[in-house]
């Protein structure tokens, strides 16, 4: 049932682009901020404890709905709930749409729009240097695809819709914690502790799917280069779990693209080609996963 719901959910996710704004769930920011304020009062506790408790608060209502309604209508209600939970667990933004906006801005040579579109993909400050910005965007597409798509699918397949939602909750908390810590950087050390704990929790849940996604990039792209990058040791042993996963995805993804500069290209044309190639790599891997999931469904690997 979960695998059938996953296939249906992925099809809906590809088609219902006009509904993507619902997945941002800005209204949850108030609940998360309230949780952060309560966590600040527990300054003597390890920051990971209130972060986990906040995550449980956001997961429990969905668990209750699935528990109470999942068994009705001969399982049809569970199928609908699983599809809805999957839809809201993916994202919050569609990486393909963001790449499209970025490429349109490059074609128009609108520097402000290019900067804003690149920042949406990178989810951080964007370098001013054009070549460095191009590289950062290509790497970010490979990283964000795991965070927004493949990790959600992995947990959905392994443990069902509640696990996919739990993963998304850790991402929502992480995003809000990063924003809060940046805002309060000079005045509140507690915000930094909560941010680090939120990133740690999210990094743990992203660790396994990040490795599977990296292997998938090798299968979907230039395998020799990607495998060499996959085997390469990490450059910095002091990186956190989350940072190591992101570094691996970026390194293997870029290697799988194996893009070469063309003398006749302008910087903007090179940036468009790189972003579209990275997005195409993600799409090819999604098709591979969909085929595997379909095969699992046909051969009875359903729960």
VEXTOR-544993 format. One record per atom (N, C-alpha, C, O): x, y, z; residue in three letters. Coordinates in steps of 0.001 Angstrom, whole numbers, plus 500000, padded with zeros to 6 digits. Example, Ala and Ser with C-alpha at 12.3 -4.5 7.8 and 13.67 -1.06 7.14 Angstrom:
<nodes>
513190494310507800Ala 512300495500507800Ala 513200496700507800Ala 514236496681508465Ala 512850497750507080Ser 513670498940507140Ser 512900500030507870Ser 513409501138508039Ser 
</nodes>
This chain:
<nodes>
500828498784500000Unk 500000500000500000Unk 500860501263500000Unk 500568502224499289Unk 501938501248500818Unk 502808502421500865Unk 503466502689499522Unk 503580503840499102Unk 503904501622498842Unk 504585501812497573Unk 503624502298496493Unk 503999503108495645Unk 502396501809496521Unk 501384502300495580Unk 501111503779495844Unk 501025504577494911Unk 500975504138497123Unk 500758505543497482Unk 501935506406497042Unk 501756507547496616Unk 503141505850497150Unk 504327506608496757Unk 504318506891495264Unk 504581508020494850Unk 504022505887494452Unk 503991506093493002Unk 502935507120492611Unk 503189507997491785Unk 501754507008493204Unk 500690507978492912Unk 501105509369493375Unk 500894510360492676Unk 501700509428494566Unk 502115510715495119Unk 503171511399494273Unk 503133512618494103Unk 504126510622493734Unk 505171511203492897Unk 504594511736491589Unk 505040512770491090Unk 503609511039491034Unk 502964511529489816Unk 502231512837490093Unk 502334513791489322Unk 501490512875491200Unk 500774514100491565Unk 501761515236491809Unk 501521516375491410Unk 502871514917492466Unk 503875515938492778Unk 504458516534491510Unk 504791517718491487Unk 504589515743490459Unk 505116516248489190Unk 504092517103488447Unk 504466517997487687Unk 502793516834488662Unk 501755517505487883Unk 501138518704488596Unk 500768519687487955Unk 501027518623489924Unk 500295519659490670Unk 501210520801491087Unk 501304521135492269Unk 501881521394490113Unk 502836522463490429Unk 502166523692491018Unk 502800524446491757Unk 500882523908490700Unk 500193525086491212Unk 499887524983492701Unk 499457525961493313Unk 500101523812493288Unk 499815523615494713Unk 501075523662495577Unk 500993523494496793Unk 502232523887494966Unk 503492523817495706Unk 503564524832496840Unk 504208524580497859Unk 502903525988496671Unk 502991527010497718Unk 502359526536499019Unk 502682527071500079Unk 501470525551498973Unk 500868525018500199Unk 501901524317501065Unk 501734524234502282Unk 502975523808500447Unk 503936523005501190Unk 504899523843502024Unk 505676523291502803Unk 504863525148501877Unk 505783525983502656Unk 505389526012504134Unk 506244526142505010Unk 504101525891504399Unk 503584525758505779Unk 504177526804506727Unk 504699526471507791Unk 504087528072506322Unk 504621529161507136Unk 503962529228508507Unk 504568529691509473Unk 502707528760508588Unk 502000528836509864Unk 502660527978510944Unk 502455528216512134Unk 503453526982510534Unk 504155526169511524Unk 505305526925512182Unk 505791526520513239Unk 505743528023511560Unk 506849528801512138Unk 506501529296513539Unk 507370529340514409Unk 505240529668513768Unk 504836530151515092Unk 504972529050516145Unk 505414529294517268Unk 504584527840515759Unk 504700526720516698Unk 506170526424516972Unk 506562526198518117Unk 506977526425515920Unk 508403526150516088Unk 509067527238516928Unk 509878526937517804Unk 508728528500516666Unk 509288529601517458Unk 508899529470518930Unk 509704529743519820Unk 507662529053519175Unk 507229528842520568Unk 508056527727521206Unk 508449527825522369Unk 508315526677520444Unk 509153525595520954Unk 510560526069521249Unk 511159525650522240Unk 511099526938520403Unk 512437527480520648Unk 512473528313521930Unk 513444528263522684Unk 511408529078522168Unk 511375529900523391Unk 511333529019524632Unk 511954529333525648Unk 510598527916524545Unk 510563527000525685Unk 511921526319525863Unk 512368526081526985Unk 512569526010524738Unk 513885525374524809Unk 514909526305525440Unk 515818525857526139Unk 514761527602525191Unk 515703528577525757Unk 515645528598527276Unk 516622528949527937Unk 514483528217527830Unk 514339528178529287Unk 515028526960529896Unk 515227526884531108Unk 515387526015529038Unk 516045524786529505Unk 517524524840529149Unk 518079523906528570Unk 518143525952529506Unk 519525526193529125Unk 520501525163529641Unk 521567524975529055Unk 520157524483530737Unk 521064523475531296Unk 520910522116530615Unk 521741521227530803Unk 519848521956529823Unk 519628520687529126Unk 520445520649527839Unk 520727521701527266Unk 520831519464527372Unk 521388519369526018Unk 520358519857525010Unk 519192519472525087Unk 520766520689524074Unk 519822521315523149Unk 519083520288522294Unk 517989520566521804Unk 519670519106522111Unk 519037518094521279Unk 517712517607521885Unk 516797517237521149Unk 517603517604523213Unk 516390517097523856Unk 515173517937523511Unk 514181517371523050Unk 515183519273523708Unk 514001520056523323Unk 513738520034521824Unk 512584520130521408Unk 514773519910521007Unk 514568519833519560Unk 513814518552519202Unk 512892518582518387Unk 514200517438519806Unk 513499516174519570Unk 512060516255520068Unk 511140515791519395Unk 511868516841521237Unk 510515516982521777Unk 509646517845520876Unk 508470517545520671Unk 510219518915520336Unk 509476519760519397Unk 509088518971518154Unk 507972519097517650Unk 510015518160517667Unk 509705517316516523Unk 508561516355516807Unk 507695516146515958Unk 508558515774517991Unk 507484514853518364Unk 506134515562518420Unk 505115514992518030Unk 506127516788518896Unk 504889517561518960Unk 504300517758517564Unk 503082517720517391Unk 505154517967516581Unk 504681518186515219Unk 504326516887514501Unk 503540516894513554Unk 504900515784514946Unk 504632514500514299Unk 503391513815514880Unk 502649513159514150Unk 503166513963516168Unk 502094513227516847Unk 500699513460516257Unk 499947512494516132Unk 500309514691515887Unk 498963514855515301Unk 498763514044514029Unk 497691513476513819Unk 499777513984513182Unk 499671513192511953Unk 499590511705512294Unk 498836510956511672Unk 500378511286513293Unk 500333509885513722Unk 498948509531514247Unk 498446508435513998Unk 498338510449514967Unk 497008510202515527Unk 495963510074514425Unk 495103509195514484Unk 496032510943513421Unk 495074510883512318Unk 495220509564511556Unk 494221508922511230Unk 496452509163511274Unk 496670507904510564Unk 496194506720511392Unk 495614505778510852Unk 496435506760512707Unk 496021505663513578Unk 494500505539513646Unk 493962504433513620Unk 493810506679513734Unk 492360506660513887Unk 491619506386512587Unk 490583505721512596Unk 492136506890511467Unk 491397506800510207Unk 492010505830509203Unk 491363505467508221Unk 493254505407509442Unk 493955504600508444Unk 493309503272508139Unk 493479502745507040Unk 492574502716509080Unk 491984501401508864Unk 490577501431508309Unk 489967500375508141Unk 490043502603508018Unk 488662502699507530Unk 488605502513506020Unk 489610502656505324Unk 487411502192505524Unk 487149502018504082Unk 488115501024503445Unk 488621501242502343Unk 488356499944504153Unk 489199498846503638Unk 490586499319503219Unk 491163498808502259Unk 491109500288503940Unk 492451500777503647Unk 492515501911502644Unk 493583502483502427Unk 491382502249502022Unk 491396503333501037Unk 491716504670501698Unk 492402505508501113Unk 491219504866502918Unk 491519506098503640Unk 493010506223503910Unk 493585507305503789Unk 493627505109504276Unk 495081505128504512Unk 495822505524503242Unk 496785506289503300Unk 495385505011502101Unk 496027505348500834Unk 495952506849500579Unk 496946507467500197Unk 494777507436500787Unk 494615508876500588Unk 495480509670501568Unk 496135510641501189Unk 495471509244502833Unk 496289509939503833Unk 497770509857503492Unk 498504510834503638Unk 498204508688503038Unk 499619508521502685Unk 500014509445501542Unk 501100510026501557Unk 499135509584500549Unk 499422510455499415Unk 499500511912499864Unk 500397512648499453Unk 498554512324500712Unk 498542513708501200Unk 499785513994502043Unk 500420515036501882Unk 500131513068502941Unk 501306513257503792Unk 502571513322502943Unk 503457514135503207Unk 502654512470501926Unk 503816512497501047Unk 503927513835500326Unk 505017514399500226Unk 502803514344499824Unk 502823515613499100Unk 503377516736499971Unk 504175517550499506Unk 502957516781501229Unk 503412517845502111Unk 504798517564502694Unk 505447518469503219Unk 505248516318502601Unk 506591515998503084Unk 507655516365502057Unk 508781516698502424Unk 507311516308500779Unk 508252516689499731Unk 508427518208499726Unk 507552518955500165Unk 509552518630499231Unk 509744520086499116Unk 510556520660500262Unk 511469520000500760Unk 510239521892500694Unk 509013522637500412Unk 508926523231499022Unk 507822523491498542Unk 510052523457498356Unk 510049524011497003Unk 510476522933496020Unk 511170521983496380Unk 510050523095494771Unk 510429522160493726Unk 511719522629493091Unk 511793523746492581Unk 512733521790493118Unk 514047522189492626Unk 514007522452491127Unk 514736523315490637Unk 513172521729490391Unk 513072521941488953Unk 512523523312488615Unk 513009523970487695Unk 511510523748489355Unk 510948525077489131Unk 511973526156489450Unk 512081527144488724Unk 512719525976490525Unk 513725526972490888Unk 514836527040489850Unk 515330528127489549Unk 515233525905489300Unk 516231525904488226Unk 515677526622486999Unk 516399527358486327Unk 514396526405486709Unk 513775527090485580Unk 513790528602485749Unk 514086529330484801Unk 513470529084486958Unk 513499530521487226Unk 514923531071487107Unk 515134532168486590Unk 515870530314487581Unk 517279530713487511Unk 517731530835486050Unk 518405531799485687Unk 517365529871485225Unk 517769529905483820Unk 517086531051483072Unk 517696531677482205Unk 515823531326483405Unk 515137532462482781Unk 515826533776483135Unk 515978534652482283Unk 516238533909484379Unk 516939535119484800Unk 518275535252484079Unk 518678536358483718Unk 518967534126483867Unk 520233534165483134Unk 520023534559481679Unk 520807535324481117Unk 518969534039481075Unk 518683534385479687Unk 518364535867479540Unk 518712536489478536Unk 517691536435480560Unk 517353537855480530Unk 518502538737480996Unk 518441539961480880Unk 519556538109481525Unk 520727538845482041Unk 520324539844483122Unk 520890540932483221Unk 519340539459483927Unk 518873540304485033Unk 519642539897486291Unk 519334538872486900Unk 520626540683486678Unk 521515540309487774Unk 520775540155489099Unk 521089539260489885Unk 519809541011489348Unk 519066540914490602Unk 518270539616490663Unk 518266538924491681Unk 517593539292489557Unk 516827538058489515Unk 517730536828489554Unk 517391535816490168Unk 518883536927488892Unk 519843535817488936Unk 520274535564490374Unk 520312534421490829Unk 520598536641491082Unk 521040536514492473Unk 519949535900493341Unk 520221535005494142Unk 518715536378493187Unk 517605535871494009Unk 517301534413493699Unk 517055533614494603Unk 517320534067492396Unk 517033532689492011Unk 518138531747492484Unk 517859530638492940Unk 519389532189492375Unk 520506531366492850Unk 520445531187494359Unk 520729530105494873Unk 520078532240495062Unk 519992532159496524Unk 518905531188496960Unk 519062530487497960Unk 517796531143496210Unk 516714530205496531Unk 517181528760496390Unk 516762527895497160Unk 518047528492495413Unk 518560527136495213Unk 519623526793496245Unk 519594525718496845Unk 520560527709496447Unk 521681527467497356Unk 521236527492498811Unk 521829526825499659Unk 520180528271499102Unk 519691528467500465Unk 520768529058501367Unk 520883528710502542Unk 521544529952500791Unk 522611530627501529Unk 523048531820500699Unk 522513532058499616Unk 524013532566501197Unk 524547533682500438Unk 525211533175499159Unk 525828532110499140Unk 525072533949498108Unk 525579533561496794Unk 526860534330496489Unk 526900535545496681Unk 527915533650496017Unk 529160534351495674Unk 528938535386494569Unk 528089535199493698Unk 529692536457494611Unk 529599537482493571Unk 530288537028492281Unk 529858537392491187Unk 531357536236492409Unk 532058535740491237Unk 531152534812490426Unk 530571533876490976Unk 531029535068489125Unk 530085534329488287Unk 530432532843488218Unk 529546531999488351Unk 531706532514488011Unk 532109531111487907Unk 531860530365489219Unk 531401529223489219Unk 532168531026490334Unk 531939530395491633Unk 530451530230491901Unk 530018529220492457Unk 529672531229491502Unk 528217531121491671Unk 527662529970490847Unk 526804529224491320Unk 528141529821489629Unk 527690528724488775Unk 527986527377489417Unk 527136526486489421Unk 529183527228489957Unk 529563525978490612Unk 528706525720491850Unk 528283524590492092Unk 528453526762492628Unk 527652526601493842Unk 526228526173493513Unk 525651525342494214Unk 525663526732492457Unk 524295526372492076Unk 524229524920491631Unk 523319524192492031Unk 525180524488490810Unk 525193523096490356Unk 525322522137491534Unk 524633521119491585Unk 526196522456492472Unk 526357521616493663Unk 525082521614494500Unk 524666520575495012Unk 524462522797494635Unk 523258522917495472Unk 522101522108494904Unk 521322521529495663Unk 521976522059493579Unk 520911521252492977Unk 521059519794493394Unk 520075519140493738Unk 522292519286493362Unk 522544517892493752Unk 522281517666495238Unk 521795516605495630Unk 522598518655496058Unk 522373518535497504Unk 520893518650497829Unk 520353517826498567Unk 520233519668497284Unk 518833519915497618Unk 517907518823497101Unk 516845518587497679Unk 518295518156496023Unk 517471517059495520Unk 517338515958496560Unk 516272515358496703Unk 518414515693497284Unk 518327514694498353Unk 517477515207499505Unk 516636514481500035Unk 517693516447499888Unk 516987516997501032Unk 515487517112500777Unk 514681516823501662Unk 515113517527499583Unk 513711517811499286Unk 512958516627498696Unk 511729516587498748Unk 513687515655498132Unk 513015514590497389Unk 513452513192497806Unk 512649512422498334Unk 514722512858497571Unk 515129511465497713Unk 515122510976499161Unk 514774509823499416Unk 515501511831500111Unk 515464511402501512Unk 514029511159501967Unk 513765510238502740Unk 513106511985501488Unk 511687511792501826Unk 511196510464501261Unk 510526509696501951Unk 511532510201500006Unk 511115508942499377Unk 511720507751500119Unk 511039506750500343Unk 512990507852500499Unk 513642506757501214Unk 512892506418502498Unk 512568505254502734Unk 512617507413503325Unk 511953507139504592Unk 510505506694504395Unk 509972505937505206Unk 509873507159503329Unk 508522506706503017Unk 508528505219502687Unk 507672504471503160Unk 509487504793501879Unk 509568503382501495Unk 509923502503502687Unk 509369501416502848Unk 510850502974503525Unk 511352502144504625Unk 510350502034505764Unk 510097500939506266Unk 509779503162506176Unk 508933503161507374Unk 507548503772507178Unk 506763503832508124Unk 507239504222505972Unk 505904504712505709Unk 505766506227505790Unk 506748506935506009Unk 504535506723505613Unk 504298508166505526Unk 504677508931506784Unk 505112510079506700Unk 504519508317507937Unk 504853509020509179Unk 506346509306509253Unk 506746510364509739Unk 507175508382508781Unk 508616508603508777Unk 508997509704507799Unk 509889510504508080Unk 508320509748506641Unk 508579510820505674Unk 508227512173506276Unk 508966513143506108Unk 507099512237506978Unk 506704513487507627Unk 507671513858508748Unk 507987515033508929Unk 508134512876509490Unk 509103513155510554Unk 510375513753509985Unk 510956514669510567Unk 510808513231508839Unk 511990513803508192Unk 511739515248507794Unk 512593516107508010Unk 510561515528507205Unk 510254516898506810Unk 510182517822508016Unk 510589518981507937Unk 509665517316509130Unk 509595518120510354Unk 510996518519510810Unk 511224519668511187Unk 511933517574510777Unk 513305517931511175Unk 513888518990510253Unk 514677519829510688Unk 513504518955508983Unk 513990519964508039Unk 513357521320508322Unk 514035522346508262Unk 512056521332508632Unk 511392522590508976Unk 512012523215510221Unk 512239524424510273Unk 512280522393511208Unk 512905522890512439Unk 514306523404512146Unk 514705524457512642Unk 515054522654511336Unk 516414523076510986Unk 516407524419510270Unk 517187525309510610Unk 515534524571509285Unk 515469525817508532Unk 515150526997509448Unk 515773528055509361Unk 514176526796510320Unk 513786527886511217Unk 514884528179512222Unk 515110529338512572Unk 515572527142512692Unk 516659527332513647Unk 517817528101513023Unk 518426528949513676Unk 518124527806511758Unk 519186528529511053Unk 518807529999510903Unk 519633530885511120Unk 517565530250510534Unk 517093531640510386Unk 517152532378511717Unk 517620533515511775Unk 516683531742512784Unk 516666532373514099Unk 518073532650514595Unk 518338533716515150Unk 518977531698514401Unk 520358531879514861Unk 521042533009514101Unk 521812533771514684Unk 520764533124512795Unk 521356534208512006Unk 520817535561512466Unk 521555536546512501Unk 519552535607512812Unk 518938536860513271Unk 519451537262514639Unk 519650538446514911Unk 519668536261515515Unk 520052536547516905Unk 521531536276517160Unk 521945536110518308Unk 522320536230516105Unk 523717535788516221Unk 524499536585517268Unk 525289536012518018Unk 524287537888517322Unk 525097538730518202Unk 524562538811519626Unk 525243539315520518Unk 523342538314519843Unk 522717538515521146Unk 522335537235521871Unk 522092537264523078Unk 522276536116521164Unk 521690534919521791Unk 522484533673521428Unk 522357533147520322Unk 523310533200522370Unk 524064531983522144Unk 523197530746522157Unk 523558529734521557Unk 522045530806522839Unk 521139529668522903Unk 520599529323521515Unk 520400528149521199Unk 520361530342520689Unk 519867530099519331Unk 520869529279518532Unk 520484528411517749Unk 522149529556518729Unk 523179528801518026Unk 523200527344518485Unk 523409526444517671Unk 522986527101519781Unk 522952525738520306Unk 521774524965519718Unk 521908523796519357Unk 520627525620519623Unk 519447524973519061Unk 519659524687517579Unk 519279523629517078Unk 520277525655516876Unk 520573525449515453Unk 521471524239515264Unk 521200523400514406Unk 522526524136516043Unk 523450523019515904Unk 522758521689516191Unk 523017520689515522Unk 521875521686517191Unk 521148520460517520Unk 520180520084516411Unk 520052518910516064Unk 519499521079515856Unk 518549520825514771Unk 519276520294513532Unk 518788519379512869Unk 520421520861513226Unk 521201520386512085Unk 521742518977512334Unk 521834518170511408Unk 522097518688513579Unk 522577517346513917Unk 521476516306513718Unk 521710515261513111Unk 520277516592514228Unk 519166515650514102Unk 518814515419512637Unk 518636514280512208Unk 518714516489511884Unk 518396516365510462Unk 519512515629509722Unk 519245514830508824Unk 520752515898510099Unk 521876515229509456Unk 521869513736509685Unk 522231512972508790Unk 521463513302510872Unk 521378511861511139Unk 520367511190510211Unk 520638510124509658Unk 519196511820510042Unk 518156511227509204Unk 518507511293507719Unk 518011510493506927Unk 519358512241507343Unk 519736512393505934Unk 520949511538505563Unk 521287511432504384Unk 521608510926506552Unk 522884510261506297Unk 522748509097505312Unk 523461509054504309Unk 521848508162505584Unk 521700506994504707Unk 521185507388503326Unk 521795506998502330Unk 520083508147503217Unk 519626508515501871Unk 520646509330501088Unk 520681509248499860Unk 521474510113501767Unk 522504510872501053Unk 523481509934500357Unk 523890510192499225Unk 523857508848501026Unk 524783507880500407Unk 524110507148499241Unk 524738506907498211Unk 522831506796499407Unk 522116506138498314Unk 521956507071497121Unk 522075506650495971Unk 521684508338497406Unk 521551509318496322Unk 522873509508495606Unk 522904509614494380Unk 523964509552496353Unk 525283509701495733Unk 525588508523494812Unk 526093508710493705Unk 525279507305495273Unk 525460506127494415Unk 524559506233493190Unk 524956505864492084Unk 523349506738493391Unk 522429506914492274Unk 522941507904491249Unk 522749507710490049Unk 523595508970491709Unk 524177509929490768Unk 525214509239489883Unk 525318509526488691Unk 525974508330490482Unk 526975507596489696Unk 526296506732488635Unk 526785506621487511Unk 525164506119488997Unk 524450505265488046Unk 523770506081486952Unk 523664505630485812Unk 523307507290487303Unk 522559508105486346Unk 523458508995485502Unk 523033509482484454Unk 524688509215485938Unk 525581510115485223Unk 526818509418484697Unk 526772508246484324Unk 527930510146484667Unk 529202509576484216Unk 529799508738485360Unk 530327509275486333Unk 529702507440485218Unk 529968506543486338Unk 531425506572486797Unk 531681506617488000Unk 532363506548485892Unk 533771506472486283Unk 534173507667487137Unk 534782507513488196Unk 533821508866486660Unk 534171510063487405Unk 533453510111488752Unk 534037510508489760Unk 532178509701488763Unk 531395509756489985Unk 531900508755491028Unk 531954509070492216Unk 532266507559490588Unk 532769506557491526Unk 534094507009492124Unk 534349506793493309Unk 534931507632491313Unk 536200508154491830Unk 535926509217492898Unk 536599509255493929Unk 534942510074492649Unk 534593511095493634Unk 533965510467494878Unk 534161510951495993Unk 533215509395494680Unk 532576508709495804Unk 533618508077496720Unk 533443508046497938Unk 534683507582496144Unk 535729506917496922Unk 536722507900497527Unk 537480507551498432Unk 536712509118497027Unk 537682510113497512Unk 537434510418498980Unk 536278510562499378Unk 538469510523499795Unk 538286510835501222Unk 537774512253501403Unk 537996513128500566Unk 537089512457502511Unk 536580513791502827Unk 537729514749503061Unk 538742514395503663Unk 537551515993502566Unk 538623516973502690Unk 538797517477504110Unk 539908517838504499Unk 537742517510504885Unk 537790518113506217Unk 537160517160507233Unk 535956516908507185Unk 537955516641508134Unk 537466515703509139Unk 536639516398510225Unk 535953515736511004Unk 536703517717510275Unk 535985518452511316Unk 534556518797510922Unk 533840519422511705Unk 534124518404509726Unk 532772518713509292Unk 531752517938510124Unk 532035516842510610Unk 530570518517510281Unk 529481517829510971Unk 528918516734510064Unk 529273516645508889Unk 528036515901510625Unk 527413514827509840Unk 526674515389508641Unk 526790514869507531Unk 525920516443508863Unk 525159517070507782Unk 526085517642506718Unk 525841517477505523Unk 527140518310507147Unk 528079518918506192Unk 528817517858505385Unk 529102518066504206Unk 529128516727506006Unk 529794515649505268Unk 528874515075504192Unk 529310514791503076Unk 527614514910504536Unk 526659514400503552Unk 526510515368502386Unk 526496514950501228Unk 526398516656502685Unk 526261517655501624Unk 527512517715500764Unk 527426517852499544Unk 528676517612501397Unk 529927517624500648Unk 530016516423499711Unk 530467516552498572Unk 529588515257500188Unk 529598514051499366Unk 528664514194498171Unk 529041513877497043Unk 527442514672498418Unk 526473514823497336Unk 526959515812496288Unk 526827515575495087Unk 527524516924496753Unk 528026517928495817Unk 529189517372495001Unk 529246517561493786Unk 530115516686495671Unk 531306516169495001Unk 530948515111493953Unk 531438515152492825Unk 530097514173494338Unk 529726513093493420Unk 528809513615492314Unk 528933513211491158Unk 527887514513492669Unk 526980515060491672Unk 527722515817490581Unk 527451515624489396Unk 528648516670490972Unk 529430517425489997Unk 530270516485489132Unk 530399516688487925Unk 530838515460489761Unk 531628514492488994Unk 530745513727488009Unk 531173513454486887Unk 529535513383488404Unk 528615512664487517Unk 528201513513486327Unk 527914512981485255Unk 528166514833486505Unk 527837515723485385Unk 528973515749484363Unk 528730515759483156Unk 530217515759484855Unk 531411515760483996Unk 531325516827482914Unk 531594516553481745Unk 530956518029483298Unk 530818519121482339Unk 532177519719481997Unk 533036519889482862Unk 532347520029480735Unk 533565520673480269Unk 533215522064479739Unk 532197522241479069Unk 534053523037480039Unk 533826524388479530Unk 534015524412478013Unk 534871523717477464Unk 533197525227477353Unk 533289525386475913Unk 533792526794475610Unk 533266527763476158Unk 534790526922474757Unk 535391528236474505Unk 534409529280474007Unk 534558530464474310Unk 533400528855473242Unk 532482529815472636Unk 531356530250473572Unk 530567531128473225Unk 531278529649474739Unk 530183529946475663Unk 530412531236476435Unk 531537531563476812Unk 529327531960476660Unk 529377533078477592Unk 529193532519479001Unk 528731531388479150Unk 529545533288480045Unk 529342532805481421Unk 527890532433481713Unk 527630531453482410Unk 526950533203481189Unk 525540532899481427Unk 525114531622480715Unk 524337530838481260Unk 525611531408479512Unk 525290530168478794Unk 525864528957479517Unk 525230527904479578Unk 527051529109480057Unk 527654528012480832Unk 526841527734482090Unk 526657526580482476Unk 526357528793482726Unk 525556528620483945Unk 524237527921483645Unk 523785527076484418Unk 523624528275482521Unk 522359527632482127Unk 522591526148481843Unk 521833525291482297Unk 523639525863481093Unk 523934524459480747Unk 524208523628481999Unk 523759522487482099Unk 524939524194482944Unk 525256523467484162Unk 524038523214485026Unk 523855522110485538Unk 523198524235485194Unk 522001524079486024Unk 521031523079485404Unk 520457522247486105Unk 520850523164484079Unk 519943522229483413Unk 520488520800483457Unk 519723519846483599Unk 521807520653483336Unk 522409519312483407Unk 522223518712484794Unk 521918517525484919Unk 522404519518485839Unk 522211519031487205Unk 520758518640487438Unk 520479517615488062Unk 519837519454486939Unk 518417519138487094Unk 518058517873486316Unk 517248517071486781Unk 518650517689485142Unk 518405516480484344Unk 518949515247485054Unk 518330514184485007Unk 520085515374485701Unk 520648514263486469Unk 519690513843487579Unk 519464512653487795Unk 519132514820488276Unk 518173514533489345Unk 516952513814488776Unk 516468512850489367Unk 516457514279487634Unk 515274513671487027Unk 515553512233486596Unk 514711511353486778Unk 516731511994486027Unk 517100510630485630Unk 517146509703486844Unk 516692508562486773Unk 517691510190487945Unk 517739509368489151Unk 516343509114489694Unk 516059508019490180Unk 515465510111489617Unk 514080509911490059Unk 513409508827489233Unk 512659508014489773Unk 513668508802487934Unk 513097507751487089Unk 513632506376487486Unk 512887505396487497Unk 514909506306487807Unk 515495505040488250Unk 514819504565489531Unk 514438503401489649Unk 514676505479490486Unk 513999505116491732Unk 512556504685491462Unk 512073503729492068Unk 511867505384490558Unk 510470505053490265Unk 510365503647489666Unk 509438502903489986Unk 511307503290488805Unk 511299501953488215Unk 511526500898489295Unk 510853499867489314Unk 512468501157490187Unk 512737500211491274Unk 511522500065492174Unk 511159498953492557Unk 510893501182492512Unk 509706501140493376Unk 508569500402492680Unk 507862499613493307Unk 508389500659491369Unk 507344499964490617Unk 507591498458490615Unk 506656497672490765Unk 508852498060490445Unk 509184496634490459Unk 508902496027491825Unk 508396494908491915Unk 509223496754492884Unk 508944496275494232Unk 507442496094494436Unk 507006495147495090Unk 506657497009493870Unk 505202496918493992Unk 504683495698493241Unk 503857494954493768Unk 505157495486492021Unk 504695494358491211Unk 505062493021491840Unk 504307492055491729Unk 506216492956492501Unk 506650491690493080Unk 506227491523494527Unk 506696490627495230Unk 505327492406494963Unk 504682492183496257Unk 505400492731497460Unk 505080492329498578Unk 506365493636497298Unk 507045494222498436Unk 506244495403498954Unk 506722496537498937Unk 505044495145499407Unk 504165496198499924Unk 503833495907501364Unk 503924494772501830Unk 503437496979502074Unk 503067496826503468Unk 501679497421503673Unk 501157497403504788Unk 
</nodes>
